[in-house]
């Protein structure tokens, strides 16, 4: 989950930079993407744990 959040933050940073954003825009995008990727990883982890539980 932490790895997904870090990768999301990196993805958000580069996305904002590609759109021509300033530093605060990059921080906002990185934060948003990190939260979204972390939440998605948590949901997938919970779903996999429930599916693979004997």
mmCIF entry with sequence, helices, sheets and N, C-alpha, C, O atoms, coordinates in Angstrom:
data_MODEL
# 
_entry.id   MODEL 
# 
_entity.id                         1 
_entity.type                       polymer 
_entity.pdbx_number_of_molecules   1 
# 
_entity_poly.entity_id                      1 
_entity_poly.type                           'polypeptide(L)' 
_entity_poly.nstd_linkage                   no 
_entity_poly.nstd_monomer                   no 
_entity_poly.pdbx_seq_one_letter_code       
;(UNK)(UNK)(UNK)(UNK)(UNK)(UNK)(UNK)(UNK)(UNK)(UNK)(UNK)(UNK)(UNK)(UNK)(UNK)(UNK)
(UNK)(UNK)(UNK)(UNK)(UNK)(UNK)(UNK)(UNK)(UNK)(UNK)(UNK)(UNK)(UNK)(UNK)(UNK)(UNK)
(UNK)(UNK)(UNK)(UNK)(UNK)(UNK)(UNK)(UNK)(UNK)(UNK)(UNK)(UNK)(UNK)(UNK)(UNK)(UNK)
(UNK)(UNK)(UNK)(UNK)(UNK)(UNK)
;
_entity_poly.pdbx_seq_one_letter_code_can   XXXXXXXXXXXXXXXXXXXXXXXXXXXXXXXXXXXXXXXXXXXXXXXXXXXXXX 
_entity_poly.pdbx_strand_id                 A 
# 
loop_
_entity_poly_seq.entity_id 
_entity_poly_seq.num 
_entity_poly_seq.mon_id 
_entity_poly_seq.hetero 
1 1  UNK n 
1 2  UNK n 
1 3  UNK n 
1 4  UNK n 
1 5  UNK n 
1 6  UNK n 
1 7  UNK n 
1 8  UNK n 
1 9  UNK n 
1 10 UNK n 
1 11 UNK n 
1 12 UNK n 
1 13 UNK n 
1 14 UNK n 
1 15 UNK n 
1 16 UNK n 
1 17 UNK n 
1 18 UNK n 
1 19 UNK n 
1 20 UNK n 
1 21 UNK n 
1 22 UNK n 
1 23 UNK n 
1 24 UNK n 
1 25 UNK n 
1 26 UNK n 
1 27 UNK n 
1 28 UNK n 
1 29 UNK n 
1 30 UNK n 
1 31 UNK n 
1 32 UNK n 
1 33 UNK n 
1 34 UNK n 
1 35 UNK n 
1 36 UNK n 
1 37 UNK n 
1 38 UNK n 
1 39 UNK n 
1 40 UNK n 
1 41 UNK n 
1 42 UNK n 
1 43 UNK n 
1 44 UNK n 
1 45 UNK n 
1 46 UNK n 
1 47 UNK n 
1 48 UNK n 
1 49 UNK n 
1 50 UNK n 
1 51 UNK n 
1 52 UNK n 
1 53 UNK n 
1 54 UNK n 
# 
_struct_asym.id          A 
_struct_asym.entity_id   1 
# 
loop_
_struct_conf.conf_type_id 
_struct_conf.id 
_struct_conf.pdbx_PDB_helix_id 
_struct_conf.beg_label_comp_id 
_struct_conf.beg_label_asym_id 
_struct_conf.beg_label_seq_id 
_struct_conf.pdbx_beg_PDB_ins_code 
_struct_conf.end_label_comp_id 
_struct_conf.end_label_asym_id 
_struct_conf.end_label_seq_id 
_struct_conf.pdbx_end_PDB_ins_code 
_struct_conf.beg_auth_comp_id 
_struct_conf.beg_auth_asym_id 
_struct_conf.beg_auth_seq_id 
_struct_conf.end_auth_comp_id 
_struct_conf.end_auth_asym_id 
_struct_conf.end_auth_seq_id 
_struct_conf.pdbx_PDB_helix_class 
_struct_conf.details 
_struct_conf.pdbx_PDB_helix_length 
HELX_P HELX_P1 AA1 UNK A 2  ? UNK A 18 ? UNK A 2  UNK A 18 1 ? 17 
HELX_P HELX_P2 AA2 UNK A 23 ? UNK A 52 ? UNK A 23 UNK A 52 1 ? 30 
# 
_struct_conf_type.id          HELX_P 
_struct_conf_type.criteria    ? 
_struct_conf_type.reference   ? 
# 
loop_
_atom_site.group_PDB 
_atom_site.id 
_atom_site.type_symbol 
_atom_site.label_atom_id 
_atom_site.label_alt_id 
_atom_site.label_comp_id 
_atom_site.label_asym_id 
_atom_site.label_entity_id 
_atom_site.label_seq_id 
_atom_site.pdbx_PDB_ins_code 
_atom_site.Cartn_x 
_atom_site.Cartn_y 
_atom_site.Cartn_z 
_atom_site.occupancy 
_atom_site.B_iso_or_equiv 
_atom_site.pdbx_formal_charge 
_atom_site.auth_seq_id 
_atom_site.auth_comp_id 
_atom_site.auth_asym_id 
_atom_site.auth_atom_id 
_atom_site.pdbx_PDB_model_num 
ATOM 1   N N  . UNK A 1 1  ? 0.819   -1.176  0.000   1.00 0.00 ? 1  UNK A N  1 
ATOM 2   C CA . UNK A 1 1  ? 0.000   0.000   0.000   1.00 0.00 ? 1  UNK A CA 1 
ATOM 3   C C  . UNK A 1 1  ? 0.875   1.255   0.000   1.00 0.00 ? 1  UNK A C  1 
ATOM 4   O O  . UNK A 1 1  ? 0.574   2.221   -0.702  1.00 0.00 ? 1  UNK A O  1 
ATOM 5   N N  . UNK A 1 2  ? 1.927   1.245   0.765   1.00 0.00 ? 2  UNK A N  1 
ATOM 6   C CA . UNK A 1 2  ? 2.821   2.395   0.820   1.00 0.00 ? 2  UNK A CA 1 
ATOM 7   C C  . UNK A 1 2  ? 3.522   2.592   -0.523  1.00 0.00 ? 2  UNK A C  1 
ATOM 8   O O  . UNK A 1 2  ? 3.694   3.721   -0.983  1.00 0.00 ? 2  UNK A O  1 
ATOM 9   N N  . UNK A 1 3  ? 3.918   1.501   -1.136  1.00 0.00 ? 3  UNK A N  1 
ATOM 10  C CA . UNK A 1 3  ? 4.569   1.586   -2.445  1.00 0.00 ? 3  UNK A CA 1 
ATOM 11  C C  . UNK A 1 3  ? 3.628   2.186   -3.478  1.00 0.00 ? 3  UNK A C  1 
ATOM 12  O O  . UNK A 1 3  ? 4.049   3.004   -4.295  1.00 0.00 ? 3  UNK A O  1 
ATOM 13  N N  . UNK A 1 4  ? 2.375   1.798   -3.452  1.00 0.00 ? 4  UNK A N  1 
ATOM 14  C CA . UNK A 1 4  ? 1.392   2.350   -4.389  1.00 0.00 ? 4  UNK A CA 1 
ATOM 15  C C  . UNK A 1 4  ? 1.209   3.847   -4.155  1.00 0.00 ? 4  UNK A C  1 
ATOM 16  O O  . UNK A 1 4  ? 1.070   4.607   -5.113  1.00 0.00 ? 4  UNK A O  1 
ATOM 17  N N  . UNK A 1 5  ? 1.206   4.276   -2.908  1.00 0.00 ? 5  UNK A N  1 
ATOM 18  C CA . UNK A 1 5  ? 1.055   5.696   -2.603  1.00 0.00 ? 5  UNK A CA 1 
ATOM 19  C C  . UNK A 1 5  ? 2.258   6.490   -3.097  1.00 0.00 ? 5  UNK A C  1 
ATOM 20  O O  . UNK A 1 5  ? 2.104   7.586   -3.637  1.00 0.00 ? 5  UNK A O  1 
ATOM 21  N N  . UNK A 1 6  ? 3.440   5.946   -2.914  1.00 0.00 ? 6  UNK A N  1 
ATOM 22  C CA . UNK A 1 6  ? 4.648   6.626   -3.392  1.00 0.00 ? 6  UNK A CA 1 
ATOM 23  C C  . UNK A 1 6  ? 4.645   6.709   -4.918  1.00 0.00 ? 6  UNK A C  1 
ATOM 24  O O  . UNK A 1 6  ? 4.953   7.757   -5.486  1.00 0.00 ? 6  UNK A O  1 
ATOM 25  N N  . UNK A 1 7  ? 4.301   5.616   -5.571  1.00 0.00 ? 7  UNK A N  1 
ATOM 26  C CA . UNK A 1 7  ? 4.232   5.632   -7.036  1.00 0.00 ? 7  UNK A CA 1 
ATOM 27  C C  . UNK A 1 7  ? 3.156   6.587   -7.535  1.00 0.00 ? 7  UNK A C  1 
ATOM 28  O O  . UNK A 1 7  ? 3.340   7.249   -8.556  1.00 0.00 ? 7  UNK A O  1 
ATOM 29  N N  . UNK A 1 8  ? 2.047   6.663   -6.829  1.00 0.00 ? 8  UNK A N  1 
ATOM 30  C CA . UNK A 1 8  ? 0.997   7.609   -7.181  1.00 0.00 ? 8  UNK A CA 1 
ATOM 31  C C  . UNK A 1 8  ? 1.465   9.043   -7.039  1.00 0.00 ? 8  UNK A C  1 
ATOM 32  O O  . UNK A 1 8  ? 1.149   9.890   -7.875  1.00 0.00 ? 8  UNK A O  1 
ATOM 33  N N  . UNK A 1 9  ? 2.213   9.316   -5.990  1.00 0.00 ? 9  UNK A N  1 
ATOM 34  C CA . UNK A 1 9  ? 2.752   10.654  -5.790  1.00 0.00 ? 9  UNK A CA 1 
ATOM 35  C C  . UNK A 1 9  ? 3.703   11.057  -6.905  1.00 0.00 ? 9  UNK A C  1 
ATOM 36  O O  . UNK A 1 9  ? 3.667   12.187  -7.393  1.00 0.00 ? 9  UNK A O  1 
ATOM 37  N N  . UNK A 1 10 ? 4.545   10.130  -7.296  1.00 0.00 ? 10 UNK A N  1 
ATOM 38  C CA . UNK A 1 10 ? 5.466   10.397  -8.403  1.00 0.00 ? 10 UNK A CA 1 
ATOM 39  C C  . UNK A 1 10 ? 4.700   10.625  -9.691  1.00 0.00 ? 10 UNK A C  1 
ATOM 40  O O  . UNK A 1 10 ? 5.013   11.536  -10.457 1.00 0.00 ? 10 UNK A O  1 
ATOM 41  N N  . UNK A 1 11 ? 3.704   9.800   -9.923  1.00 0.00 ? 11 UNK A N  1 
ATOM 42  C CA . UNK A 1 11 ? 2.869   9.942   -11.129 1.00 0.00 ? 11 UNK A CA 1 
ATOM 43  C C  . UNK A 1 11 ? 2.160   11.296  -11.155 1.00 0.00 ? 11 UNK A C  1 
ATOM 44  O O  . UNK A 1 11 ? 2.118   11.956  -12.193 1.00 0.00 ? 11 UNK A O  1 
ATOM 45  N N  . UNK A 1 12 ? 1.612   11.703  -10.030 1.00 0.00 ? 12 UNK A N  1 
ATOM 46  C CA . UNK A 1 12 ? 0.926   12.984  -9.934  1.00 0.00 ? 12 UNK A CA 1 
ATOM 47  C C  . UNK A 1 12 ? 1.863   14.153  -10.165 1.00 0.00 ? 12 UNK A C  1 
ATOM 48  O O  . UNK A 1 12 ? 1.506   15.122  -10.836 1.00 0.00 ? 12 UNK A O  1 
ATOM 49  N N  . UNK A 1 13 ? 3.064   14.062  -9.608  1.00 0.00 ? 13 UNK A N  1 
ATOM 50  C CA . UNK A 1 13 ? 4.053   15.131  -9.777  1.00 0.00 ? 13 UNK A CA 1 
ATOM 51  C C  . UNK A 1 13 ? 4.373   15.332  -11.250 1.00 0.00 ? 13 UNK A C  1 
ATOM 52  O O  . UNK A 1 13 ? 4.367   16.458  -11.748 1.00 0.00 ? 13 UNK A O  1 
ATOM 53  N N  . UNK A 1 14 ? 4.653   14.230  -11.947 1.00 0.00 ? 14 UNK A N  1 
ATOM 54  C CA . UNK A 1 14 ? 5.002   14.330  -13.361 1.00 0.00 ? 14 UNK A CA 1 
ATOM 55  C C  . UNK A 1 14 ? 3.804   14.734  -14.216 1.00 0.00 ? 14 UNK A C  1 
ATOM 56  O O  . UNK A 1 14 ? 3.974   15.402  -15.236 1.00 0.00 ? 14 UNK A O  1 
ATOM 57  N N  . UNK A 1 15 ? 2.613   14.343  -13.822 1.00 0.00 ? 15 UNK A N  1 
ATOM 58  C CA . UNK A 1 15 ? 1.401   14.739  -14.557 1.00 0.00 ? 15 UNK A CA 1 
ATOM 59  C C  . UNK A 1 15 ? 1.210   16.249  -14.474 1.00 0.00 ? 15 UNK A C  1 
ATOM 60  O O  . UNK A 1 15 ? 0.930   16.896  -15.483 1.00 0.00 ? 15 UNK A O  1 
ATOM 61  N N  . UNK A 1 16 ? 1.360   16.813  -13.278 1.00 0.00 ? 16 UNK A N  1 
ATOM 62  C CA . UNK A 1 16 ? 1.207   18.256  -13.114 1.00 0.00 ? 16 UNK A CA 1 
ATOM 63  C C  . UNK A 1 16 ? 2.297   19.008  -13.869 1.00 0.00 ? 16 UNK A C  1 
ATOM 64  O O  . UNK A 1 16 ? 2.046   20.061  -14.454 1.00 0.00 ? 16 UNK A O  1 
ATOM 65  N N  . UNK A 1 17 ? 3.500   18.464  -13.849 1.00 0.00 ? 17 UNK A N  1 
ATOM 66  C CA . UNK A 1 17 ? 4.597   19.114  -14.574 1.00 0.00 ? 17 UNK A CA 1 
ATOM 67  C C  . UNK A 1 17 ? 4.348   19.093  -16.072 1.00 0.00 ? 17 UNK A C  1 
ATOM 68  O O  . UNK A 1 17 ? 4.651   20.065  -16.764 1.00 0.00 ? 17 UNK A O  1 
ATOM 69  N N  . UNK A 1 18 ? 3.799   17.997  -16.579 1.00 0.00 ? 18 UNK A N  1 
ATOM 70  C CA . UNK A 1 18 ? 3.493   17.892  -18.003 1.00 0.00 ? 18 UNK A CA 1 
ATOM 71  C C  . UNK A 1 18 ? 2.399   18.875  -18.416 1.00 0.00 ? 18 UNK A C  1 
ATOM 72  O O  . UNK A 1 18 ? 2.357   19.324  -19.561 1.00 0.00 ? 18 UNK A O  1 
ATOM 73  N N  . UNK A 1 19 ? 1.515   19.206  -17.473 1.00 0.00 ? 19 UNK A N  1 
ATOM 74  C CA . UNK A 1 19 ? 0.448   20.165  -17.760 1.00 0.00 ? 19 UNK A CA 1 
ATOM 75  C C  . UNK A 1 19 ? 0.891   21.611  -17.560 1.00 0.00 ? 19 UNK A C  1 
ATOM 76  O O  . UNK A 1 19 ? 0.108   22.540  -17.756 1.00 0.00 ? 19 UNK A O  1 
ATOM 77  N N  . UNK A 1 20 ? 2.151   21.796  -17.170 1.00 0.00 ? 20 UNK A N  1 
ATOM 78  C CA . UNK A 1 20 ? 2.684   23.140  -17.002 1.00 0.00 ? 20 UNK A CA 1 
ATOM 79  C C  . UNK A 1 20 ? 2.396   23.763  -15.657 1.00 0.00 ? 20 UNK A C  1 
ATOM 80  O O  . UNK A 1 20 ? 2.382   24.987  -15.534 1.00 0.00 ? 20 UNK A O  1 
ATOM 81  N N  . UNK A 1 21 ? 2.169   22.950  -14.653 1.00 0.00 ? 21 UNK A N  1 
ATOM 82  C CA . UNK A 1 21 ? 1.831   23.456  -13.332 1.00 0.00 ? 21 UNK A CA 1 
ATOM 83  C C  . UNK A 1 21 ? 3.038   23.983  -12.576 1.00 0.00 ? 21 UNK A C  1 
ATOM 84  O O  . UNK A 1 21 ? 4.178   23.605  -12.849 1.00 0.00 ? 21 UNK A O  1 
ATOM 85  N N  . UNK A 1 22 ? 2.772   24.852  -11.633 1.00 0.00 ? 22 UNK A N  1 
ATOM 86  C CA . UNK A 1 22 ? 3.818   25.374  -10.760 1.00 0.00 ? 22 UNK A CA 1 
ATOM 87  C C  . UNK A 1 22 ? 4.044   24.382  -9.619  1.00 0.00 ? 22 UNK A C  1 
ATOM 88  O O  . UNK A 1 22 ? 3.396   23.337  -9.557  1.00 0.00 ? 22 UNK A O  1 
ATOM 89  N N  . UNK A 1 23 ? 4.958   24.715  -8.728  1.00 0.00 ? 23 UNK A N  1 
ATOM 90  C CA . UNK A 1 23 ? 5.347   23.786  -7.659  1.00 0.00 ? 23 UNK A CA 1 
ATOM 91  C C  . UNK A 1 23 ? 4.157   23.381  -6.778  1.00 0.00 ? 23 UNK A C  1 
ATOM 92  O O  . UNK A 1 23 ? 4.016   22.205  -6.444  1.00 0.00 ? 23 UNK A O  1 
ATOM 93  N N  . UNK A 1 24 ? 3.303   24.335  -6.399  1.00 0.00 ? 24 UNK A N  1 
ATOM 94  C CA . UNK A 1 24 ? 2.157   23.988  -5.552  1.00 0.00 ? 24 UNK A CA 1 
ATOM 95  C C  . UNK A 1 24 ? 1.159   23.103  -6.301  1.00 0.00 ? 24 UNK A C  1 
ATOM 96  O O  . UNK A 1 24 ? 0.517   22.245  -5.695  1.00 0.00 ? 24 UNK A O  1 
ATOM 97  N N  . UNK A 1 25 ? 1.026   23.306  -7.609  1.00 0.00 ? 25 UNK A N  1 
ATOM 98  C CA . UNK A 1 25 ? 0.176   22.429  -8.414  1.00 0.00 ? 25 UNK A CA 1 
ATOM 99  C C  . UNK A 1 25 ? 0.720   21.004  -8.395  1.00 0.00 ? 25 UNK A C  1 
ATOM 100 O O  . UNK A 1 25 ? -0.037  20.041  -8.270  1.00 0.00 ? 25 UNK A O  1 
ATOM 101 N N  . UNK A 1 26 ? 2.041   20.881  -8.521  1.00 0.00 ? 26 UNK A N  1 
ATOM 102 C CA . UNK A 1 26 ? 2.673   19.566  -8.509  1.00 0.00 ? 26 UNK A CA 1 
ATOM 103 C C  . UNK A 1 26 ? 2.472   18.874  -7.170  1.00 0.00 ? 26 UNK A C  1 
ATOM 104 O O  . UNK A 1 26 ? 2.228   17.669  -7.118  1.00 0.00 ? 26 UNK A O  1 
ATOM 105 N N  . UNK A 1 27 ? 2.573   19.638  -6.085  1.00 0.00 ? 27 UNK A N  1 
ATOM 106 C CA . UNK A 1 27 ? 2.362   19.060  -4.751  1.00 0.00 ? 27 UNK A CA 1 
ATOM 107 C C  . UNK A 1 27 ? 0.909   18.602  -4.593  1.00 0.00 ? 27 UNK A C  1 
ATOM 108 O O  . UNK A 1 27 ? 0.645   17.538  -4.034  1.00 0.00 ? 27 UNK A O  1 
ATOM 109 N N  . UNK A 1 28 ? -0.020  19.408  -5.086  1.00 0.00 ? 28 UNK A N  1 
ATOM 110 C CA . UNK A 1 28 ? -1.429  19.043  -4.971  1.00 0.00 ? 28 UNK A CA 1 
ATOM 111 C C  . UNK A 1 28 ? -1.738  17.791  -5.795  1.00 0.00 ? 28 UNK A C  1 
ATOM 112 O O  . UNK A 1 28 ? -2.420  16.890  -5.308  1.00 0.00 ? 28 UNK A O  1 
ATOM 113 N N  . UNK A 1 29 ? -1.255  17.724  -7.014  1.00 0.00 ? 29 UNK A N  1 
ATOM 114 C CA . UNK A 1 29 ? -1.463  16.543  -7.842  1.00 0.00 ? 29 UNK A CA 1 
ATOM 115 C C  . UNK A 1 29 ? -0.812  15.316  -7.208  1.00 0.00 ? 29 UNK A C  1 
ATOM 116 O O  . UNK A 1 29 ? -1.413  14.242  -7.174  1.00 0.00 ? 29 UNK A O  1 
ATOM 117 N N  . UNK A 1 30 ? 0.406   15.471  -6.708  1.00 0.00 ? 30 UNK A N  1 
ATOM 118 C CA . UNK A 1 30 ? 1.104   14.345  -6.089  1.00 0.00 ? 30 UNK A CA 1 
ATOM 119 C C  . UNK A 1 30 ? 0.337   13.825  -4.889  1.00 0.00 ? 30 UNK A C  1 
ATOM 120 O O  . UNK A 1 30 ? 0.229   12.614  -4.697  1.00 0.00 ? 30 UNK A O  1 
ATOM 121 N N  . UNK A 1 31 ? -0.200  14.732  -4.077  1.00 0.00 ? 31 UNK A N  1 
ATOM 122 C CA . UNK A 1 31 ? -0.973  14.322  -2.904  1.00 0.00 ? 31 UNK A CA 1 
ATOM 123 C C  . UNK A 1 31 ? -2.249  13.594  -3.313  1.00 0.00 ? 31 UNK A C  1 
ATOM 124 O O  . UNK A 1 31 ? -2.581  12.546  -2.759  1.00 0.00 ? 31 UNK A O  1 
ATOM 125 N N  . UNK A 1 32 ? -2.949  14.150  -4.275  1.00 0.00 ? 32 UNK A N  1 
ATOM 126 C CA . UNK A 1 32 ? -4.190  13.528  -4.745  1.00 0.00 ? 32 UNK A CA 1 
ATOM 127 C C  . UNK A 1 32 ? -3.960  12.144  -5.329  1.00 0.00 ? 32 UNK A C  1 
ATOM 128 O O  . UNK A 1 32 ? -4.688  11.201  -5.019  1.00 0.00 ? 32 UNK A O  1 
ATOM 129 N N  . UNK A 1 33 ? -2.950  12.028  -6.171  1.00 0.00 ? 33 UNK A N  1 
ATOM 130 C CA . UNK A 1 33 ? -2.644  10.735  -6.773  1.00 0.00 ? 33 UNK A CA 1 
ATOM 131 C C  . UNK A 1 33 ? -2.172  9.736   -5.720  1.00 0.00 ? 33 UNK A C  1 
ATOM 132 O O  . UNK A 1 33 ? -2.523  8.558   -5.789  1.00 0.00 ? 33 UNK A O  1 
ATOM 133 N N  . UNK A 1 34 ? -1.380  10.190  -4.743  1.00 0.00 ? 34 UNK A N  1 
ATOM 134 C CA . UNK A 1 34 ? -0.905  9.291   -3.691  1.00 0.00 ? 34 UNK A CA 1 
ATOM 135 C C  . UNK A 1 34 ? -2.070  8.747   -2.877  1.00 0.00 ? 34 UNK A C  1 
ATOM 136 O O  . UNK A 1 34 ? -2.102  7.559   -2.556  1.00 0.00 ? 34 UNK A O  1 
ATOM 137 N N  . UNK A 1 35 ? -3.018  9.600   -2.545  1.00 0.00 ? 35 UNK A N  1 
ATOM 138 C CA . UNK A 1 35 ? -4.195  9.159   -1.790  1.00 0.00 ? 35 UNK A CA 1 
ATOM 139 C C  . UNK A 1 35 ? -5.013  8.173   -2.621  1.00 0.00 ? 35 UNK A C  1 
ATOM 140 O O  . UNK A 1 35 ? -5.442  7.136   -2.115  1.00 0.00 ? 35 UNK A O  1 
ATOM 141 N N  . UNK A 1 36 ? -5.227  8.498   -3.895  1.00 0.00 ? 36 UNK A N  1 
ATOM 142 C CA . UNK A 1 36 ? -6.034  7.631   -4.757  1.00 0.00 ? 36 UNK A CA 1 
ATOM 143 C C  . UNK A 1 36 ? -5.373  6.268   -4.954  1.00 0.00 ? 36 UNK A C  1 
ATOM 144 O O  . UNK A 1 36 ? -6.039  5.239   -4.843  1.00 0.00 ? 36 UNK A O  1 
ATOM 145 N N  . UNK A 1 37 ? -4.081  6.251   -5.241  1.00 0.00 ? 37 UNK A N  1 
ATOM 146 C CA . UNK A 1 37 ? -3.385  4.986   -5.463  1.00 0.00 ? 37 UNK A CA 1 
ATOM 147 C C  . UNK A 1 37 ? -3.313  4.167   -4.179  1.00 0.00 ? 37 UNK A C  1 
ATOM 148 O O  . UNK A 1 37 ? -3.474  2.947   -4.213  1.00 0.00 ? 37 UNK A O  1 
ATOM 149 N N  . UNK A 1 38 ? -3.073  4.828   -3.046  1.00 0.00 ? 38 UNK A N  1 
ATOM 150 C CA . UNK A 1 38 ? -3.026  4.124   -1.762  1.00 0.00 ? 38 UNK A CA 1 
ATOM 151 C C  . UNK A 1 38 ? -4.361  3.513   -1.406  1.00 0.00 ? 38 UNK A C  1 
ATOM 152 O O  . UNK A 1 38 ? -4.424  2.377   -0.935  1.00 0.00 ? 38 UNK A O  1 
ATOM 153 N N  . UNK A 1 39 ? -5.431  4.260   -1.628  1.00 0.00 ? 39 UNK A N  1 
ATOM 154 C CA . UNK A 1 39 ? -6.773  3.748   -1.347  1.00 0.00 ? 39 UNK A CA 1 
ATOM 155 C C  . UNK A 1 39 ? -7.114  2.575   -2.259  1.00 0.00 ? 39 UNK A C  1 
ATOM 156 O O  . UNK A 1 39 ? -7.681  1.579   -1.810  1.00 0.00 ? 39 UNK A O  1 
ATOM 157 N N  . UNK A 1 40 ? -6.773  2.690   -3.527  1.00 0.00 ? 40 UNK A N  1 
ATOM 158 C CA . UNK A 1 40 ? -7.017  1.601   -4.458  1.00 0.00 ? 40 UNK A CA 1 
ATOM 159 C C  . UNK A 1 40 ? -6.231  0.348   -4.063  1.00 0.00 ? 40 UNK A C  1 
ATOM 160 O O  . UNK A 1 40 ? -6.757  -0.762  -4.136  1.00 0.00 ? 40 UNK A O  1 
ATOM 161 N N  . UNK A 1 41 ? -4.983  0.523   -3.648  1.00 0.00 ? 41 UNK A N  1 
ATOM 162 C CA . UNK A 1 41 ? -4.171  -0.613  -3.211  1.00 0.00 ? 41 UNK A CA 1 
ATOM 163 C C  . UNK A 1 41 ? -4.766  -1.266  -1.966  1.00 0.00 ? 41 UNK A C  1 
ATOM 164 O O  . UNK A 1 41 ? -4.748  -2.491  -1.838  1.00 0.00 ? 41 UNK A O  1 
ATOM 165 N N  . UNK A 1 42 ? -5.293  -0.456  -1.051  1.00 0.00 ? 42 UNK A N  1 
ATOM 166 C CA . UNK A 1 42 ? -5.910  -1.010  0.150   1.00 0.00 ? 42 UNK A CA 1 
ATOM 167 C C  . UNK A 1 42 ? -7.155  -1.824  -0.197  1.00 0.00 ? 42 UNK A C  1 
ATOM 168 O O  . UNK A 1 42 ? -7.360  -2.908  0.347   1.00 0.00 ? 42 UNK A O  1 
ATOM 169 N N  . UNK A 1 43 ? -7.972  -1.311  -1.089  1.00 0.00 ? 43 UNK A N  1 
ATOM 170 C CA . UNK A 1 43 ? -9.186  -2.024  -1.501  1.00 0.00 ? 43 UNK A CA 1 
ATOM 171 C C  . UNK A 1 43 ? -8.838  -3.332  -2.200  1.00 0.00 ? 43 UNK A C  1 
ATOM 172 O O  . UNK A 1 43 ? -9.450  -4.366  -1.931  1.00 0.00 ? 43 UNK A O  1 
ATOM 173 N N  . UNK A 1 44 ? -7.860  -3.289  -3.093  1.00 0.00 ? 44 UNK A N  1 
ATOM 174 C CA . UNK A 1 44 ? -7.442  -4.508  -3.795  1.00 0.00 ? 44 UNK A CA 1 
ATOM 175 C C  . UNK A 1 44 ? -6.851  -5.507  -2.802  1.00 0.00 ? 44 UNK A C  1 
ATOM 176 O O  . UNK A 1 44 ? -7.104  -6.707  -2.913  1.00 0.00 ? 44 UNK A O  1 
ATOM 177 N N  . UNK A 1 45 ? -6.074  -5.034  -1.840  1.00 0.00 ? 45 UNK A N  1 
ATOM 178 C CA . UNK A 1 45 ? -5.492  -5.919  -0.830  1.00 0.00 ? 45 UNK A CA 1 
ATOM 179 C C  . UNK A 1 45 ? -6.554  -6.597  0.020   1.00 0.00 ? 45 UNK A C  1 
ATOM 180 O O  . UNK A 1 45 ? -6.464  -7.792  0.301   1.00 0.00 ? 45 UNK A O  1 
ATOM 181 N N  . UNK A 1 46 ? -7.552  -5.837  0.427   1.00 0.00 ? 46 UNK A N  1 
ATOM 182 C CA . UNK A 1 46 ? -8.646  -6.413  1.218   1.00 0.00 ? 46 UNK A CA 1 
ATOM 183 C C  . UNK A 1 46 ? -9.421  -7.435  0.391   1.00 0.00 ? 46 UNK A C  1 
ATOM 184 O O  . UNK A 1 46 ? -9.760  -8.512  0.881   1.00 0.00 ? 46 UNK A O  1 
ATOM 185 N N  . UNK A 1 47 ? -9.698  -7.089  -0.866  1.00 0.00 ? 47 UNK A N  1 
ATOM 186 C CA . UNK A 1 47 ? -10.430 -8.017  -1.737  1.00 0.00 ? 47 UNK A CA 1 
ATOM 187 C C  . UNK A 1 47 ? -9.654  -9.306  -1.950  1.00 0.00 ? 47 UNK A C  1 
ATOM 188 O O  . UNK A 1 47 ? -10.233 -10.391 -1.898  1.00 0.00 ? 47 UNK A O  1 
ATOM 189 N N  . UNK A 1 48 ? -8.360  -9.204  -2.187  1.00 0.00 ? 48 UNK A N  1 
ATOM 190 C CA . UNK A 1 48 ? -7.541  -10.404 -2.376  1.00 0.00 ? 48 UNK A CA 1 
ATOM 191 C C  . UNK A 1 48 ? -7.471  -11.237 -1.096  1.00 0.00 ? 48 UNK A C  1 
ATOM 192 O O  . UNK A 1 48 ? -7.515  -12.466 -1.159  1.00 0.00 ? 48 UNK A O  1 
ATOM 193 N N  . UNK A 1 49 ? -7.366  -10.599 0.036   1.00 0.00 ? 49 UNK A N  1 
ATOM 194 C CA . UNK A 1 49 ? -7.315  -11.327 1.306   1.00 0.00 ? 49 UNK A CA 1 
ATOM 195 C C  . UNK A 1 49 ? -8.609  -12.094 1.541   1.00 0.00 ? 49 UNK A C  1 
ATOM 196 O O  . UNK A 1 49 ? -8.589  -13.221 2.034   1.00 0.00 ? 49 UNK A O  1 
ATOM 197 N N  . UNK A 1 50 ? -9.726  -11.482 1.188   1.00 0.00 ? 50 UNK A N  1 
ATOM 198 C CA . UNK A 1 50 ? -11.019 -12.157 1.371   1.00 0.00 ? 50 UNK A CA 1 
ATOM 199 C C  . UNK A 1 50 ? -11.201 -13.301 0.370   1.00 0.00 ? 50 UNK A C  1 
ATOM 200 O O  . UNK A 1 50 ? -11.769 -14.339 0.707   1.00 0.00 ? 50 UNK A O  1 
ATOM 201 N N  . UNK A 1 51 ? -10.724 -13.110 -0.848  1.00 0.00 ? 51 UNK A N  1 
ATOM 202 C CA . UNK A 1 51 ? -10.886 -14.145 -1.866  1.00 0.00 ? 51 UNK A CA 1 
ATOM 203 C C  . UNK A 1 51 ? -9.978  -15.346 -1.638  1.00 0.00 ? 51 UNK A C  1 
ATOM 204 O O  . UNK A 1 51 ? -10.357 -16.483 -1.916  1.00 0.00 ? 51 UNK A O  1 
ATOM 205 N N  . UNK A 1 52 ? -8.787  -15.086 -1.133  1.00 0.00 ? 52 UNK A N  1 
ATOM 206 C CA . UNK A 1 52 ? -7.799  -16.161 -0.967  1.00 0.00 ? 52 UNK A CA 1 
ATOM 207 C C  . UNK A 1 52 ? -7.844  -16.818 0.404   1.00 0.00 ? 52 UNK A C  1 
ATOM 208 O O  . UNK A 1 52 ? -7.100  -17.765 0.659   1.00 0.00 ? 52 UNK A O  1 
ATOM 209 N N  . UNK A 1 53 ? -8.704  -16.330 1.287   1.00 0.00 ? 53 UNK A N  1 
ATOM 210 C CA . UNK A 1 53 ? -8.824  -16.907 2.619   1.00 0.00 ? 53 UNK A CA 1 
ATOM 211 C C  . UNK A 1 53 ? -9.523  -18.256 2.530   1.00 0.00 ? 53 UNK A C  1 
ATOM 212 O O  . UNK A 1 53 ? -10.563 -18.374 1.881   1.00 0.00 ? 53 UNK A O  1 
ATOM 213 N N  . UNK A 1 54 ? -8.960  -19.280 3.177   1.00 0.00 ? 54 UNK A N  1 
ATOM 214 C CA . UNK A 1 54 ? -9.587  -20.622 3.089   1.00 0.00 ? 54 UNK A CA 1 
ATOM 215 C C  . UNK A 1 54 ? -10.876 -20.732 3.859   1.00 0.00 ? 54 UNK A C  1 
ATOM 216 O O  . UNK A 1 54 ? -11.499 -21.794 3.870   1.00 0.00 ? 54 UNK A O  1 
# 
